[in-house]
Amino acid sequence: MKTKSLNSMLRVSVGLLVGTVGLNAANIDGKTIIETKCVACHTPTSQGFSRISDQRKTPEAWFMTVDRMQKDHGLVITKEQEQSVVKYLSDTQGLNYEESKDFRYILEKTPNYQEKFDDTLFVEMCARCHSGARVGLQRRTQGEWDNLVNFHLGKFPTLEYQALARDRDWLDIAQKQIVPYLKNTYGNEKKFELKAIDFEGSWTLFGHKLGDGDFSATLKLTKTSKDNYNLTLNGKFIDGRELNATGSAIVYSGYEFRAKLDVNGVSYNQIFAVNPETLQLSGSMFETLHPEEYSYVKGLKSTNKDTSILGIYPTSLKAGETTTLTIIGNNLDKNIKLSQGLKLNKILEAASNKLVLDVTASSKYDVKEIDFTINSKKFEKEFVVYKKLDGLTITPNYAISRIGDGGGAMPKQHAIFEAYGVIAGSDGKVGTADDINIGKVDAKWNIEAFDERAIEDEDVKYVGTIDSFSGRFTPSFAGPNPKRKFSTNNAGNIKVVATYKDGIETYKADSHMMVTVQKWVNPPIN
């Protein structure tokens, strides 16, 4: 016992010394940095270190923790050492794929995602200041959840005087009701299992870029060191425009892929996860300064021997018409059969990751969902033949755009809208769960005032403009506008309207958009 106690004291002393003078070796591993730098405040325990070893997080969350240690507690480390610590903690105390999958929208920067949680008290106590996903992407012991409550009150002392806090005994509720809820829902009883995935090689990708349409690409990864890769991306949008990029990537926790790319001189990020069971890749690619310029992406490694479909374009065809149908996936060949309602005229292109077909839709069905069989594997309801639309819907149904540039350093935040054709399902009603989405249609766009106050304030005149063909809204400049009442800024409350003509029928739908001020605090996990 005396020897162990003495060793602990020596480690603390060394940690205090190193924390003062700094580590000189830029390439020192994360474990050694923690054992020297962090021990100054986090005492050794049987599990590792106090506080640290009782938590598991995503790479972004560990980065936020290490960053806060530097800003608030005097930790001095280099950028390279910071990266080593985040990598080590992510690989030893990360989240398992199943634990992260329900909250990936916040990591992937999904635009205008609206969270839904069943527990109202959790929303009022936690998810009113930041996303609920920020909580869900952590695992802590009950003691650590209690420490987090106390941290909030110490770090944000006005918390109890804010809305939904001043009307109740916030601390008592947090400690007696929220902490047990968090322990039961996001406790740290389970251990992290590192399931290393072989990323090196070629991956077939299929994606959709908001406002620009579908694309397919090959992602080639070349290992430069353990879990680090150079990458090239070569692909095309369905309309023929090229999509090419180069960059570098790092893998955390065995399955968390993070990349920085250059796309025609513009910086982009990729945030992917690979399911360790299916080995399917999914995630997002977005412009670094404009995450709203966003693509969702699916992928499979080219060596995967399963016959799989990643995407189809288009996903619908009017009865009686002929078109070119493109199927992207893995292990595709000429052995394809289509169910009744869609006739295969000719195979235009056949490769392991791409099939291009000339097809004609039958005219005898009002609505017919089409199945495929490729290599004896059946894919159900992948395509729709229809005679007429029943309605129109807009994605997103609620959006936020932010003014920027002119009045400050923050860039404008666009909003991108897409219109989708809808066919009523078996219940004959539009707007119910069995609706059939036929895919994106080329609607025309305009904006209107959302309510009487927006009319009075002439919001449409000042908030910005929407491209009538693409659905991309560009907000106005930031800062006071002397032309507006009280020289207020260019915020406003807007209705976004889509109009689509199909034959003799004209369809309309609308969405709600708030054009608001810049967001100055934008952490990796909101």
Secondary structure, DSSP 8 states (H G I E B T S, - for coil): -HHHHHHHHHHHHHHHHHHHH----TT--HHHHHHHHGGGTS-B-SSSBTTGGGEEE-HHHHHHHHHHHHHHH-----HHHHHHHHHHHHHHS---HHHHGGGHHHHTT-TT-----S-HHHHHHTTTTS-HHHHHTEEE-HHHHHHHHHHHHHH-TTGGGSTTTTTTTHHHHIIIIIHHHHHHHHBS-S----------EEEEEEEEETTTEEEEEEEEEEEEETTEEEEEEEEEETTS-EEEEEEEEEEETTTEEEEEEEETTEEEEEEEEE-TTT-EEEEEEEESS-TTSEEEEEEEETT--S-EEEEEE-SEEETT-EEEEEEEEES--S-EEE-TTEEEEEEEEEETTEEEEEEEE-SS-SEEEEEEEETTEEEEEEEEEES---EEEEE-SEEEEE-BSTTSSS--B-EE-EEEEEE--TT--TTSTT-EEEEEE--EEEEEESSHHHHHTTHHHHSEEE-TTT-EEEE-B-S--TTSGGG--S-EEEEEEEEEEETTEEEEEEEEEEEE-------S--
